C-alpha cells in the first residue's frame, strides 16, 4: 500500500473542519494528526509520509470533530501550563486562556515558602494540580460540589502523584457555604477560581452547549452569582498580602473588579485581559 503525504491529509482535514464551523480548523487538524501519530504537534514536519491506516484513522477522528465533539474529548486530555489532565463527559474542559491566571498566581507565591493555595470550582483539578507540580512545597486544596467533577479530579490527582508530584487535598464543598474551609481562615496565600460565569441564555459554541456540564458554565445573576460567593470566601481565607484571581466572562471587566473593591479587606484590584485583548480575570490582594 502506497504511503501518502501527511500534508495532503492535513489540507483535507482542515477543509472538513472549516466547513463544519470549527473555530481553529488548521490547528485542530494538526493536533488530531499528532494524536493519531503519537507525537507532539511540532514534530509533524518530521513525518512527511504516512501509511494508509494513519490516513483512515485521521479521517475517522476528523469526522468526529466535525460533529463538534470537543477536541479534548477526542484526545482525552487538556493542557494546563506544564501538565495535562484527563477530561471527558461530565467535567468542564480547561481552556488555554486560564493559563494566564495560573501564571499570575505562581508569580505571586514565587518567593513564599510552603504557600497554602486553594483552587475553588476545581473541576478536573487542572489549576490545583498545575500549582502542585510547579510548587512541590505548597499545600494545595481543591474544592468542587459536583461528584462527577471530583471523580475526574481524583483520577488526575492520582496520575500526578504517580508522576512524582505532591498530593493535593480534594474537598467536596460548595463555595456558597459561608463556612467552607473555615479552618483555613486567614492562612491562605493564593485563591484561584475558574467558576461558572457565563450569563444564562448566552449562545455558546456546540462544544460547550452540548458537552460541558451546564452548571459548570452558566450562572444566574448575569453570570455573577457564584463569583459573589467566591469573593466573600476569598476575603475570609486570605492571609495578609495574599492574593485572589477569579476568571470571568468578557462582559464582566467592570463588574467583577467592583465586587472585589467592595470588600474593605481587599485592595490592589486589577482586571486582566487575555491574548485577544478581552477582559478575562480579575485579581486582588488582602490588605
N, C-alpha and C positions, 0 to 999 in steps of 0.2 A: 504494500500500500504506500502510495507516494506521500511524502511529507509536504506540509503546506506552510506558507509564510504566516507567522503569527500576526504580522501587520495587517494582512487581509481580514483575518478573523476579528481583529480589533476594530477595523473600519466597519465591518458588518454589524458587530455588537453595538457600536456607537450609534449607528443609524437606527437600529431597532429601539434602543433606549431613548433616543431623541424623539422618535415618533410616538413613544409611549408617554412622553411628558416628564421623564426623569430629569431632575434639576441639573445634574452633572454627568451627562452620558459618557463622555470620554473617560473621566476619572473612574466612574463605576465600572466601565468595560475593562479598564486596566486592572482594577482591584479584583474583579472577578477572575480575570485571566491569571493573575498572581495566585489567587486562592486555588484554582484548578492545578496550576503547576507546582504549588507548594514553595513558592519563592517570594521574596519581597518585591514590591511593585517596581522599585528602581533597578531590579535585576532582570526585568523583562527584555531589555535590549540584548542580553546575553543568550537569549533563546529565540533566534530568528526564525527557526523552522520547528513545527510541532507535528506530531503524529495525528492521523485522523481521529483516533479516540479522544484526544485532547480537544479537538475542534468540536466533536459531538458533545463532550461534557460542557464546554463553554456555551454552546448553543442552548443546552438544557437549562443552565442556571441563568443565562441572559433572558430566556423566556420567562422564568420565574420573576426576575427583577422587573421585567416589562409589565408584569401584573401588579407592580408597585408594592411587592413584598420588600420590606426593608433590606438593604444590603447587609446589615449586620445580622439579620435573622438567617440569611443565606450562608454567610461565612461563619456565623456562630459567635463572633467576638466583636467588641468595640474597644477602641483605644482610649486611654486617659493618661496623658503625659507619657511616662516611660513604661507603663504597663498596659496590658489589655485584660478585659474581663469577659466572661461568657454572658451572653444575652440571648433572649428568645421570647416567645409568647409569655405574657404575664408580667413583664418587667419593662420599665422605661429604658429606651436606648440612649446612653450618654451621647452628647453632642460635642464636636470638636471645640466649639466656642467656649465650653465650660473649662477648658484647659487654661484659659486666661485667668479665670478666677482661682483655679488651683495654684497657678504661679504666684499670684498676689499673696495667697495665704502662705506659701512656702517662703516667700521673701520676708514676710512679717516675722516668722518664727525662726529665721535663719540663725540668729545669734542667741537664741534661748535654749537653755539646757533642759532636756527632758520635758518639752512642752506638752500640755494637755490640749487635745484637739477634739472637737465634736462635729460630726457630719450629720445634719438633720435632713430628713426625707432622703435617706441614702440610696434607696432603690437597689441597683445592682451592687452597691458598695464601692463604686468606681473611685469617688473622691477620697473616701476614707482609706482605701487600700493604696491609692497613689501616694497619699501622705505617709502612710506607714512604710512604704517602700523607700521613699526619699529620706525619711527620718526614722531610722530604726530605734532611736531613743525615745520617741514620742509615745505617749499613751493616747490611743485613738479610740473614740466611741462613735458608733454609727447607729442611727435611730430610724426606724420606719414603723408604720402602723399596718402595713399590708403583709399578710403571711406569705403570699407568693413572692413578693419582692425580697423578703427576708430569706426565703429559701434560696433564691439566686445569690444573695449576698453571702450566705453561709457557704455555698458552693465555691464562690470566688475567693472567699477568705481562706478556705481550706487549701485551695490551689496555691495562693500566695504564701501561706505558711510552709507548704511543701517545697516552695522555691527558695525558702530561707528568710522571708520577711517576718517582721514582728507581728504577732497576732493582734487583731482589733477586737474590741468588745462590742457585740451586737445587742441592741435593745429593741424589744417590741414596745413601742410607745407612740403617743400622739402629741404632736407639737402644740396642740390646743390645750393640753393638760398643763395647768398652771404650776404643777409641782413636778413636772418631768425633770429627771436628773437633779433633784434637789440637793443631793449630796455633793454636787459639783459647783454649787453656788459660789461665785466669786473666785473660782480657781482655774477657769478655762482660758487658755492663751488665744485660741482661734476657734471661731464658729464658722463653718461653711454650710451653705444650704442652696440646693437647686430644687425649689419647691414646685408644686403645681401653680402655674401663674397665668396661663392663657385665659383671657376672659371667656366665659361661657358663650356659646353661639358663634365664636370666631371660626371662619373657614380655615382649615389646615390641610396640608397635603394628605393623600391617601395613606402614605406610610405611617402618618401619625394617627389619623382618624380611625383607621381600620386595624391598627396593630399595637400602638402604645395604649396602655390602660388609661381609660378616660379620667379616672381620679388622679392619675399621676401627671396629667397635662393641664386640665382645666380647673379653675377655681371661681367661686362666687365673688360678689362684691367687685365686679370688674377685674377679676383676677388677683385681687389683693387680700382675700380672706385669710389664706394660710400665711402669707407674708406678715400680716399684722401680728399673728401669734409668734412667728419666728423672731420678729424684732423685740417683742416683750421678753421672750425666752433668752435671747442673746444678752439683753441688758442685765438680766439676773445672773447669767452664768459667767460672764467675762471677768477676768482679773483686771486690776488697774493696768491700763495700756494694752489690754487685749484687743483683738480685732474681730469684726464680723464681716462676712461677704455673702451677699444674697443675690442670686441670679433672678432676673425679672423679664417681663415682656418688654419689647422695644417701645411700647406706649407708656411705660412706667418710669421714664427717665426723670420725671419730676416727682411723681407720687411716692416712690419708694425712698428716695433721699429725704422727702418731707416726713415720712413716718419715722425714719431714723433720727432726724433732727429734733423731732418732738419729744424724744426721750432725753431728759436732762443729763443723764449719766453718759450719753454718747456724744462724741464730738468728731471733728475732722471728717465729716461726711463727704464722700466723693462718689460721683457716678462715673462708670467706666464704659467705654464703647468697645465693640468687637472689631475685627479686622475690616468689616464692611462699613464701619462708622455708625452702627446702630447702638443705641443705649442697651447695655447687656447686663451689668451687675453693679450693685451699689455696695460701698464699704463704709465702715465707721470704726472708731476706736473708743474704748471705755475711758472716760476722763478721770 
